[in-house]
């Protein structure tokens, strides 16, 4: 009886080992591949971006808002890779400044807001521990920013005009997730994101000489406005592995 049991055990031992290896492979997905990541969450302003001092030319008057973000990441065999990221960020102005008017402007700030678009690329690190994974990213790129703070007054018509600020941006983020299937992972992450959008606006005032009936032009008037946009982003989303 013992010999039969021992023989049976020896026969099924290779299958047990194989099944255990299969489970381990299933629980620890291979990192290498292409990933599509979509997240959304809260955008909490920091530093000068959150200041509401009307006399401080660096104040951004921003309050808590939201964001939507998309990532396309390529990971190699060593858990390192490259990532491409687009972020839409929205932060309304604080109610406390809606009746305040900036120097050089004819209108109050009102119920304005910041609308920021980021396009960045950089280094991605991603590591699975069975079904749990951790990620880290360092990215840099450009920011396109719309805000009432970038409005200018035309020297000729004295009408306000909207402008889009552009500049350098960078961010660093960490996150963790849980694989609900070999290709789908739910994740949460935090990110510090900052940029320096600015505008350069030039206008010339025209005057008509009533005697000679000629048009005279004033010296160019340059308007340079720069702000620092910085926020802590708290996000949740889904990651889909597109290919190996």
GUPA-23562 format. One record per residue: x, y, z of N, C-alpha, C in turn. Coordinates in steps of 0.05 Angstrom, whole numbers, padded with zeros to 5 digits, always signed. Each point is the difference from the previous one (the first is absolute). Layout:
BEGIN
XYZXYZXYZ/...
This chain:
BEGIN
+00017-00024+00000-00017+00024+00000+00017+00025+00000/+00022+00000+00017+00017+00023+00001+00015+00004-00027/+00008-00023-00013+00014+00002-00025-00019+00013-00021/-00025-00008+00000-00019+00011-00019-00004+00030+00005/-00002+00008+00025-00003+00028+00007+00024+00016-00008/+00024-00011+00005+00025+00014-00007+00003+00002-00030/-00007-00021-00014+00001+00001-00030-00019+00021-00011/-00024+00000+00011-00021+00019-00009+00010+00029+00005/+00012+00005+00024+00009+00026+00007+00022+00009-00019/+00019-00018-00007+00022+00006-00018-00011+00006-00028/-00022-00013-00008-00011+00005-00026-00014+00027-00002/-00013+00008+00021-00015+00026-00001+00018+00024+00008/+00023-00006+00012+00018+00022+00009+00007+00020-00022/+00007-00009-00024+00006+00019-00022-00023+00018-00007/-00025-00012+00001-00024+00017-00006-00005+00021+00021/+00005-00008+00026-00003+00020+00022+00019+00023-00003/+00026-00007-00007+00020+00021-00004-00008+00018-00023/-00009-00012-00022-00008+00016-00023-00024+00018+00006/-00019-00010+00015-00024+00016+00007+00008+00023+00018/+00019-00004+00019+00009+00022+00017+00014+00021-00016/+00017-00008-00019+00013+00019-00017-00020+00016-00017/-00021-00013-00009-00020+00013-00016-00015+00021+00017/-00005-00007+00025-00014+00019+00018+00018+00025+00005/+00026-00005+00004+00018+00022+00005+00002+00018-00024/+00000-00011-00024+00001+00016-00024-00025+00016-00003/-00023-00011+00007-00025+00014-00002-00001+00023+00020/+00010-00006+00025-00002+00020+00021+00020+00023-00004/+00022-00005-00014+00020+00020-00005+00003+00006-00030/-00017+00017-00011+00000+00005-00028+00027+00011-00009/+00008-00007-00024+00024+00011-00012-00003+00030-00004/+00021+00015+00007-00002+00030-00003+00003+00009-00028/+00016-00013-00016+00006+00009-00027-00025+00003-00017/-00002+00023-00013-00023+00005-00018-00008+00029-00002/-00023+00004-00013-00011+00027-00004-00025+00003+00017/-00002+00023+00015-00022+00004+00019-00014+00026-00007/-00027-00001+00002-00017+00024-00003-00012+00005+00028/+00003+00025+00009-00008+00007+00028-00019+00024-00002/-00023-00002+00013-00019+00023+00002-00007+00004+00029/+00003+00026+00009-00005+00006+00028-00015+00026+00002/-00013+00005+00023-00014+00025+00006+00002+00004+00030/-00003+00025+00009+00001+00005+00028+00000+00030+00007/+00011+00007+00023+00001+00027+00010+00026+00014-00005/-00001+00026-00005+00024+00016-00005+00001+00021+00022/+00020-00001+00018+00001+00017+00023+00024+00019-00003/-00006+00026-00004+00021+00020-00005+00019+00003+00023/+00026+00007-00007+00021+00003+00020+00016+00025-00006/+00014+00011+00019+00018+00022-00004-00013+00025-00009/+00013+00015-00018-00011+00025-00010-00026-00004-00015/-00003-00024-00012-00024-00006-00015-00025+00003+00017/+00003-00005+00026-00023+00001+00019-00003+00027+00014/+00020+00017-00003+00000+00026+00015-00022+00018-00011/-00011+00017+00018-00022+00018-00008+00007+00029+00007/+00026+00006+00002+00008+00028+00006+00000+00016-00026/-00019+00018-00002-00004+00015-00025+00025+00018-00006/+00016+00007+00020+00023+00017-00004+00025-00016-00008/-00002-00027+00002+00023-00017-00008-00003-00008-00029/+00019+00007-00017-00002-00005-00028+00002-00030-00007/+00008-00017+00019+00002-00028-00004-00025-00016+00008/-00019+00013+00013-00023-00014+00010-00017-00012-00023/-00010-00025+00005-00016-00013-00021-00029-00002+00007/-00008+00005+00026-00028+00001+00009-00015-00026-00005/+00014-00022-00003-00013-00026-00007-00010-00014+00025/-00023-00014-00004-00010-00017+00022-00003-00028-00012/-00009-00018+00017-00001-00029-00007-00017-00004-00025/+00011-00018-00017-00014-00007-00025+00002-00029-00007/+00000-00006-00026+00001-00028-00008+00018-00004-00024/+00005-00025-00007+00017-00006-00023-00008-00026-00013/+00008-00003-00025-00003-00025-00015+00027-00005-00013/+00009-00025-00001+00027-00006-00009+00001-00026-00016/+00017+00000-00021+00004-00024-00016+00030-00005-00004/+00007-00025+00003+00028-00007-00003+00003-00023-00020/+00021+00000-00015+00008-00022-00017+00029-00007+00007/+00004-00023+00012+00026-00008+00011+00010-00025-00014/+00026+00000-00006+00013-00024-00011+00021-00009+00021/-00002-00025+00008+00018-00012+00020+00017-00021-00012/+00025+00000+00006+00019-00021-00009+00002-00023+00019/+00019-00017-00004+00004-00024+00016+00008+00006+00029/+00014+00023+00004+00011+00006+00027-00018+00019+00016/-00026+00000-00007-00020+00017+00015+00003+00030-00005/+00018+00008-00018+00004+00028-00007-00011+00004-00028/-00009+00025-00005-00010+00006-00026-00005+00030-00004/-00014+00007-00021-00006+00027-00007-00030+00005+00000/-00008+00024+00008-00028+00006+00002-00007+00027-00013/-00024+00001-00011-00011+00024-00012-00026+00007+00015/-00003+00025+00009-00023+00007+00018-00013+00026-00009/-00027-00001+00000-00016+00025-00004-00017+00004+00024/+00000+00025+00010-00016+00007+00024-00017+00024-00005/-00026-00002+00006-00017+00024+00000-00006+00007+00029/+00005+00025+00008-00003+00008+00027-00017+00026+00001/-00019+00000+00019-00018+00023+00003-00001+00009+00029/+00006+00026+00005-00002+00011+00027-00014+00026-00001/-00023+00003+00013-00014+00026+00000+00014+00020+00018/-00007+00025-00003+00011+00021+00017-00015-00001+00027/+00014+00010+00021-00013+00002+00026-00022+00022+00000/-00021-00005+00014-00022+00019+00001+00008+00027+00012/+00020-00001+00017+00009+00024+00015+00012+00021-00018/+00007-00007-00025+00014+00020-00017-00018+00007-00024/-00025-00009-00001-00016+00004-00024-00006+00030-00005/+00002+00017+00021-00006+00028-00004+00026+00017-00001/+00023-00013+00000+00025+00014-00001+00009+00005-00029/+00015+00021-00004+00010+00007-00026+00030+00002+00000/+00013-00013-00019+00029+00001-00001+00009+00026-00012/+00025+00008+00007+00012+00024-00011+00001-00001-00030/-00009+00020-00013+00000+00001-00029-00024-00011-00014/-00018-00012+00016-00025-00012-00011-00024+00018+00007/-00019+00000-00017-00024+00016+00004-00024-00016+00011/+00003-00026+00001-00021-00017+00010+00009-00017+00024/-00019-00006+00018+00006-00017+00023+00005-00028-00009/+00014-00016+00017+00006-00028-00007-00025-00016-00005/-00021+00005+00016-00025-00014-00003+00003-00030+00007/-00018-00016-00011+00000-00029+00006+00017-00014-00021/+00025+00008-00003+00017-00011-00020+00012-00027+00008/+00017-00011-00016+00012-00026+00006+00026-00004-00016/+00015-00020+00007+00023-00010-00014-00008-00025-00016/+00008+00000-00025-00003-00025-00016+00028-00006-00012/+00011-00022+00010+00028-00007-00008+00001-00026-00015/+00016-00001-00021+00005-00024-00016+00030-00006+00001/+00007-00024+00008+00027-00009+00002+00005-00023-00020/+00022+00002-00014+00009-00023-00017+00029-00005+00007/+00005-00024+00011+00027-00006+00011+00008-00028-00007/+00026-00005+00003+00012-00026-00005+00023-00004+00020/+00007-00026+00005+00022-00004+00019+00003-00029+00007/+00013-00004+00023+00008-00027+00009-00022-00012+00018/-00006-00026-00005-00020-00015+00015+00013-00025+00012/-00007-00005+00026+00009-00025+00013-00025-00014+00010/-00003-00026-00006-00024-00015+00009+00009-00028+00008/-00010-00009+00023+00008-00026+00010-00024-00014+00013/-00005-00025-00009-00021-00017+00011+00011-00017+00023/-00015-00002+00021+00005-00019+00022-00026-00017+00002/+00000-00023-00014-00024-00016-00004-00021+00018-00014/-00023+00005+00013-00020+00016-00013+00001+00030+00007/+00018+00007+00019+00003+00028+00008+00024+00012-00015/-00004+00025-00009+00023+00012-00014+00004+00029+00010/+00025+00009-00004+00007+00027+00007+00013+00014-00024/-00005+00026-00002+00010+00015-00023+00012+00026+00009/+00019+00010-00016+00011+00026+00004+00006+00013-00027/-00004+00027-00001+00004+00014-00026+00013+00027+00005/+00018+00007-00017+00012+00027-00001-00004+00010-00029/-00015+00022-00003-00008+00009-00027+00006+00030-00003/+00004+00008-00024+00005+00028-00007-00013+00006-00027/-00008+00025-00004-00012+00008-00025-00009+00028-00001/-00024+00005-00010-00010+00027-00004-00028+00003+00013/-00006+00025+00008-00027+00007+00010-00012+00022-00017/-00026-00003-00006-00015+00021-00013-00022+00007+00020/-00001+00026+00007-00017+00009+00022-00017+00024-00008/-00026-00002+00007-00018+00022-00005-00010+00010+00027/+00000+00026+00004-00008+00012+00025-00005+00030-00004/-00019+00012+00015-00004+00029-00001+00025+00016+00007/+00020-00013+00014+00025+00014+00006+00016+00005-00024/-00006-00013-00022+00015+00004-00025-00014+00018-00019/-00021+00013+00009-00014+00020-00017+00018+00025-00003/-00002+00013-00023+00014+00025-00004-00020+00021-00012/+00008+00025+00004-00017+00022-00010+00013+00011-00026/-00014+00000-00022+00010+00010-00025+00005+00030+00002/+00024+00009-00007+00006+00029+00003-00016+00017-00019/-00010-00011-00021-00016+00016-00019-00029+00000+00006/-00012-00024+00004-00029-00001+00005-00007+00000+00030/+00020-00005+00017-00005-00001+00029-00018-00023+00008/-00003-00019-00018-00016-00024+00006+00017-00023+00011/-00010-00015+00019+00016-00023+00010+00000-00023-00021/+00023-00014-00001+00002-00023-00017+00011-00024+00015/-00010-00023-00007+00009-00025+00013+00026-00010-00013/+00017-00012+00016+00025-00011-00009+00005-00027+00013/+00016-00016-00014+00007-00026+00011+00029+00000+00008/+00006-00006+00025+00027-00002+00009+00013-00027-00006/+00025+00000-00007+00014-00024-00006+00026-00001+00016/+00010-00023+00006+00025-00002+00014+00009-00029+00006/+00021-00002+00015+00011-00026+00008-00015-00012+00023/-00003-00026+00001-00014-00014+00021+00014-00026+00007/-00003-00008+00025+00012-00026+00008-00017-00011+00023/+00002-00026+00005-00015-00013+00021+00013-00025+00009/-00006-00008+00025+00010-00025+00011-00024-00014+00014/-00003-00026-00003-00023-00014+00011+00007-00028+00009/-00015-00010+00019+00002-00027+00009-00028-00012+00003/-00003-00026-00004-00026-00012+00001+00001-00030+00006/-00023-00011+00006-00002-00028+00005-00026-00011-00012/+00000-00026-00007-00024-00011-00012-00003-00029+00006/-00023-00011-00008-00006-00028+00004-00011-00012-00026/+00012-00021-00009-00007-00012-00026-00025-00018+00004/-00022+00008-00012-00025-00015+00002-00001-00021-00022/+00018+00002-00020+00003-00020-00021+00028+00003-00011/+00009-00018-00017+00027+00002-00011+00005+00026-00016/-00022+00013-00009+00003+00024-00017-00011+00025+00013/-00016-00002+00021-00014+00023+00012+00009+00004+00029/+00008+00024+00007+00008+00007+00027-00014+00026+00009/-00009-00001+00024-00011+00024+00013+00022+00014+00016/+00001+00027-00002+00022+00013+00013-00008+00026+00014/+00017+00009+00018-00002+00026+00013+00028+00012+00000/+00001+00027-00003+00027+00013-00001-00002+00029+00010/+00023+00010+00007+00002+00029+00006+00023+00011-00017/-00003+00026-00007+00019+00012-00018+00004+00030+00007/+00025+00009+00000+00005+00028+00002+00006+00010-00028/-00016+00020-00009+00001+00010-00027+00004+00030+00001/+00019+00010-00016+00004+00029+00000+00008+00009-00028/-00005+00026-00005+00007+00011-00026+00003+00030+00003/+00012+00013-00020+00005+00029+00000-00011+00013-00025/-00026+00001-00003-00011+00013-00024+00004+00030+00000/+00005+00011-00024+00003+00029-00002-00009+00010-00027/-00005+00025-00002-00008+00012-00025+00018+00024-00006/+00004+00005-00026+00014+00024-00009-00019+00013-00020/-00010+00024+00007-00019+00014-00017+00011+00027-00007/-00002+00007-00025+00010+00026-00009-00022+00014-00016/-00004+00026+00006-00020+00015-00014+00011+00028-00006/-00011+00012-00021+00008+00027-00009-00025+00017-00002/+00002+00024+00011-00022+00019-00001+00002+00018-00024/-00023+00003-00014-00001+00016-00024-00014+00027+00006/+00010+00022-00010-00013+00026+00003+00000+00014-00027/-00021+00014-00005-00004+00014-00026+00008+00029+00003/+00018+00009-00016+00008+00028-00001-00020+00015-00017/-00017+00017+00013-00022+00013-00014+00010+00021-00020/+00025+00009+00003+00011+00020-00018+00011-00013-00025/+00017-00020+00003+00012-00013-00023-00016-00024-00010/-00020-00008+00017-00017-00023-00006+00017-00026-00004/+00020-00001+00017+00017-00025+00000-00004-00014+00026/+00006-00026+00000-00002-00016+00024+00027-00003+00013/+00001+00006+00025+00025-00002+00015-00002-00025+00019/+00022-00013+00003+00001-00024+00016+00017+00005+00024/-00010-00009+00023+00016+00003+00025+00021-00022+00001/+00019+00002+00019+00019-00021+00004-00014-00025+00010/+00010-00024-00008-00014-00024+00009-00002-00002+00030/-00023-00009+00009-00005-00005+00029+00001-00030+00005/+00019-00008+00016+00004-00028+00006-00013-00007+00027/-00015-00022-00001-00012-00010+00025+00009-00029+00004/+00014-00005+00022+00009-00027+00006-00013-00008+00027/-00014-00022-00001-00013-00011+00024+00009-00029+00004/+00008-00007+00024+00009-00027+00006-00011-00009+00027/-00009-00025+00001-00010-00011+00025+00012-00028+00004/+00000-00009+00025+00008-00027+00006-00025-00016+00008/-00005-00021-00015-00023-00017+00006+00011-00026+00013/-00009-00005+00024+00010-00024+00014-00023-00012+00016/-00003-00026-00001-00022-00013+00014+00007-00029+00007/-00014-00010+00021+00002-00028+00007-00024-00014-00012/+00004-00020-00016-00021-00015-00013-00004-00026+00014/-00025-00006+00008-00007-00025+00012-00019-00014-00018/+00008-00024-00010-00015-00013-00023-00006-00029+00005/-00021-00009-00014-00006-00028-00001-00007-00007-00029/+00006-00024-00008-00006-00007-00028+00004-00029-00007/+00003-00005-00025+00003-00028-00010+00023-00001-00020/+00014-00022+00001+00023-00005-00018-00006-00025-00017/+00002+00002-00026-00005-00022-00018+00026-00007-00015/+00008-00025+00002+00024-00009-00015-00009-00006-00029/+00011+00015-00019-00008-00003-00028+00015-00022-00014/+00025-00004+00007+00016-00021-00014+00023-00008+00017/+00012-00023-00007+00024-00010+00014+00024+00015-00009/
